[in-house]
Every structure is written in structure tokens, then in C-alpha cells.
Amino acid sequence: MNQEEARTRIYKLRKELNKHNHSYYVLSQPGISDYEYDLLMHELIGLENKYPVFFDSNSPSQRVGSDISKEFVQLEHQSPMLSLGNTYSLEELQDFDKRIKKIISEEFEYVCELKYDGTAISLTYLNGKLERAVTRGDGTRGDDVTRNVRTIKSIPLVLSGDNFPDKFEIRGEIIFPKKDFSRLNSEREARGEMPFANPRNASSGTLKMKNSSEVAKRPLDCQFYFILGDNLPFPSHFENLSAARSWGFKVPGQMAKYKNLDDVFSYIEKWDSERESLPFEIDGVVIKVNSFKLQNELGFTAKTPRWAISYKFKAEQVETRLLNVVYQVGRTGVITPVAILEPVVIAGSTIKRASVHNADQLGLMGFYYRDMVYVEKGGEIIPKIIGVVINKRPENATPVEFINECPECGTKLIRIEGEANHYCPNTTGCPPQIKGRIEHFISRKAMDIEGLGEETIELLYNEGLIKSSADLYELTIDQLSILERLGEKSANNIRNGLSMSREVPFQRVLFALGIRHVGETIAKILAREYLSIDALKTARIEDLILVEEIGEKIAKSLVQYFSDPVNLELISRLEQHGIQMKSDKETEIHSGSLNGLSFVISGTFAKFSRDELKELIENRGGKNLSGISSKTNFLVSGENAGPSKLQKAQELNIIIISEQELLDMIG
Ligand code: IVH
């Protein structure tokens, strides 16, 4: 075969393989057997290796990905990726319809689509070829995940047909099919990895993997729902998406066009009851005005189009059996009853346990062993038991009663007056409390010690090498590296991590100590107010409660903590190891630029984590609030910002800013 013949054959093989990919992954109608497909692919790869001049990143052979791992580069969206206003009520849909009809007097059509529950993606095609793939990011900029997206077989790398514009953008949702989800999780569990909570997390987690050949092994899929460009063939959404189907995109067949709201309601009803039968997760239905001209007339609010809305399905409820109630002991000795359930799939995740919070909750539930219970779970929400199916109670069942003694160390439990929790008071002798405190100390938001994790702490504790966080700083390389699974390299990593933790600012050290009721925010307030552990140690209840946000409960807990010689010794040992027990200068210098301003942070961000943004705000004198109220000055909105927060901010005329705008403000 000469070079010219090779070129012809390569082109033919690519075309043929693209066609088979489309039949298999988009139409779900395989045209040839896997074996025949592999033979063609094998031949193509052989020829491409022999004739590298014909390399093309859009060849179907390139979908296998590569091993080179790179951080993602951020790219700006041509037009912002907005979210949708949403509702759970049909009445609000009627209001949506009325609002539109106030502005538009002519007849119009609605397009109904399913609301796919995955990760949004924007693809740009130039002259029929995939140019770039970018995640939603903060709506303005996202991650360039082109290399990973190229491995998704249902995304065309080269388009078919001829009526597509030279340049256009198409947006869709990358999803993880339901059938593959439980398999992925069992494999992860078998490898000792954390299972994904739901298919949506599996899709976003996979999309952000650094190694695209790993992505290629996962069965990601993509459904398309939005197209934009200057020279689209039709002046309406439905018709353009249908055309996109003929160019090779997977545009789900459930998309439908209606002239009146009653038909929209029937569509919603149908898919609410039939969503289980779909091969992918959906969390609602999206309703859009079809005509581009009318969409332009309706326009946008700050964050969402006025011509579209999503109707979200209510949280799913299922019945399952309560097998047992176990009791967890937290690092502060708090006892949490946890219901062990017969595994049941709900809203795409397998639920095996649910927290019952405390003795009062347990009492309210009135469980008997082996009761059937109702469990509810929405997309984001943690599963909860909402009641007992009394008429299915087994005969001779016995009631579940709260325990009196610690399940781990046998100490009699106590309940502090006015508090809902029971505690095990054996702080220095109860193993989960000791380990929990050290695990909290090393955790990301606290001392963030690299190289150390829960498993290593467990190992070190079981070997009798540590009993408190101060002991960590006294471990020798020899002690560390003899441990099972820890080589010299990991031992050095741990030592480096510990050494770096000397830079951690005082406010985080204070949080890391794990004082009951002293969370991150309270630790920051205390560090700002008292500046050093020495000053805080001697503070009296009556002084403490004068500090904003410090109530009697926190004040008592602090005084109690500092009155215990064991804690004082721990602090003094940490201080000897160079841990910061005073506020650092930087915090003081920066403070002030946001004095008197209140912020609510919602969503995820491109440059900083939510916690880091909060820290930036607080370090500059600003205040973080958890919910929107008239006291809020700014809502900092990121990817997937809470729709109810956005809506409320708009209603109250609160300024909505992006991460970048916040950073600009801070300078
Ligand atoms: S349309 C300007 N259609 O939901 C309107 N979005 O809350 C753009 N989504 O970010 C979105 N299914 O990730 C649209 N059929 C559908 C959708 C859909 C899922 C996601 C998408 C978007 C989010 C909006």
C-alpha cells in the first residue's frame, strides 16, 4: 500500500467507524458486531501509526484518550451559560404562561424537554469539527475539558449532513447512564474508593478527571438541549435541535412541541410517572418558548431567561425496612442514632442508612425493630426517614429505645440541660473520640496536613503511637515508615505536611482544637476578638457573651475546655512544636475593606472554593450570611447557585456578583 492508498483507506475507515459510532451510541442501533468494529478500529490504528502524516485529533481512534495529565485551562464562554428559573408547582407554571402572554399577543409554541440531571457542557464546532468543550464553570468561564469530551462516543467529532453553520455552539448535559452507575460504584467500593452519591456526581467527577484514558473507560453520554450561532438553519429552537439530530447529535426523542399549557401539563405528568423507565436520571421538565424572535422579545432577568422555566419533580419517597439502629460516637462525644435500612434505590442513589439525629427525634419516630419506613430524598438532600408504615408493623415487634451507655467504651451517657444531644463524657478514654479529634485536627478546613488521612490516623492510633494531635509532631521517620503500607516516601510526606502546618493561621488552629460548639465561623470571630490563645484562655463567661454571635452555650463550652488540664497541656505542647497560637499580622492588615458589608455565597466557583471566598470576605471585615434577607448586600453567585437564593435576591433587589467581581472589589 502506498501513501496515497493509505490515505484513501484511512479516510474510508474513519467515515465508516464514525457511522457505526453514531448508530451504536446515538441511535442505539448497532449496525455491526463488536468484533467487526474492533477489526476496523484495529486496522485504522495500524495505518495511522504507520502514516503519522495523516494524524487527525478528530479521528475515531483518538477517542481512547491519552495518559498525559494536565490541569484544566479556563476559557471564556462566547455567551454566558445561564441557569433556569425553576418551580415545583403547576400554579407557578400558569403564572409563567400569563407573564409571557402579557408580553406576547400572537400565538406561540412551547417546547417541552426533559431536564437531564448531569453536568452542563458547551461544545463549539468549526467547519463541522469539534473545536472545544468547556464546562459551565461560573457561567462566564469554564474548564477546557476538550480532551476528555473527545472520548465520549455519542459526541460527534465530525458532523454529518451539510446544513450546519460554519461555526456554532451547542450545549447539552453530560450524563452517567443509570445502568452503569451501580456497577461503577460496586467497582469503586471493591477498590476501597468512595462510591459516588448519584449519577450526576459520577458524570461531573469523570469529566474532571485528569487522565482522559480513564475517562474513555467510563460510559459517559451526552444529551443536547440548546444551540446558538449566527447562521442556524431555522428561526426556532425545536427545528434547529431536530436538524442537529441529523448532524449526529443525540437530541432525545422525548422533546415535544405544544400549543397550549394543558398539553404541557400532560407532558409533565407523563414523565413524572414514567421517569423510572428512562435509562438516565432526570429531575424535571424544561419548558421553552420555541421561536427565537419571541425569545428575544421576552429577554432575560439577571440570571435566567424569561422564555424558559424548569418544573422540578418532587422528592421521591420509597418504603423500606428498618433493620437496626446503631449509635455513632462523634469526636466531641455526641451520640447520633443511625437507622440501618434494607438497601433501596431512591433518586438514583442506593440508600442503606439515614441519620435520626438524636434521642428526641428517635422518640418522635416511634420505631419498632423491622418496621417498614418511608424514606425521602431529593437531588441534593440527604436521605431522611419521614415516618413509619404503622399497618405494616411485624407481629411481636419490640420498640427501639435510646441507649444509656456509650456503645464504644461503656461510659454512662449524659445530656446537658437545654441540649438535644447525649454525650459520652469519657473524652480521654473513648477511642472514637480520641481518633475523631485527631482526624478533625488534620482535616482540610483545620490544619490541612498533607499525607495524613483517616486511615493513617487509625493505623497510628491502633499501633499505640498517637493519643493526641500533639503526638503527631513527635513521630520519627522510623516509627512512621515501619507501619504497614507506609514507606519511607509517605513517612517523609507526613513529616513535611506536619512541618508546613506551622504556617496555619491561629483562627484555623483554634478550629482544629475541636472545642465543642466552636466551628469555623466562631473560631474566626474568637481569633479576631482575642488575638491569642493566652487571652482566650483567661476569658470569663461574662466577657465572652459580649462578643457578637457568642452565646452562653459557646461561652460555657470554652470555659470548660480551658479549665481542663489535659487540654492546657495539649495546647502547650502544640505551641512548643511551633503551631500558631496568635493571630497573624496579615489578617489584621487586610481587614476593613469590606467592613459592614454582608455576603451570601452560593454555587461553586472557578478560582476559589466556597470556604476560601468566605475567608477572603471575613479577613477583610465582611460578614458571611447563610440565607438571603434584607440585610444582605451581595449575593456571590457561582455555578449551580441555588435558584431560590437567586430568586429571593432578585426580589429584594440585592446585587448579584460573580466571583471575579468579588475579587475585583477586594482588589
Ligand atoms: S436549557 C438558557 N434544557 O439545567 C437556558 N437546560 O438550570 C439554558 N438542563 O445549566 C438551559 N436539561 O445544565 C436546558 N432540557 C434542558 C436541560 C437543561 C438539563 C440543565 C443545564 C442548565 C440547568 C439550568
Residues whose N, C-alpha, C, O or C-beta is under 5 A from the ligand:
A	BS01	IVH	L82 S83 L84 E113 L114 K115 Y116 A120 E173 Y225 F226 V286 P305
